[in-house]
């Protein structure tokens, strides 16, 4: 009997035997020496970035400011305050880019950068599609 027939007799065709067992006397290092522990990697991955804290107010990009001006859109201090609170809530839920609707104004907000990217009034919203957002908030 040749070697192939012996393998086929023990193991069905199409199944390839796994790797050889680890040599005796060679312990596995978990984590490998010099590597960070699983706990430290997990803690770093789940830590909230400081840019999403409420002590950093939303900024308006030059494009957003231009849109607000050209469309005669005005926001009150209370509107901006509510937007900051909503940005904090969106960040806590893991949002990256959100559509904020304040009265009759829609704004795309980068939650990560805490920046209003663009603003659209109600007339311009009609038949418009908002892309690259992962959440929406009605304020």
Secondary structure, DSSP 8 states (H G I E B T S, - for coil): --HHHHHHHHS-TT---------TT----SS-TTS--HHHHHHHHHS--GGGSTTS--EE-HHHHHHHHHTT----HHHHHHHHHHHHHHHHTT-SEEEEEETTEEEEEETTTTEEEEEEEHHHHTT----S-SEEEE-
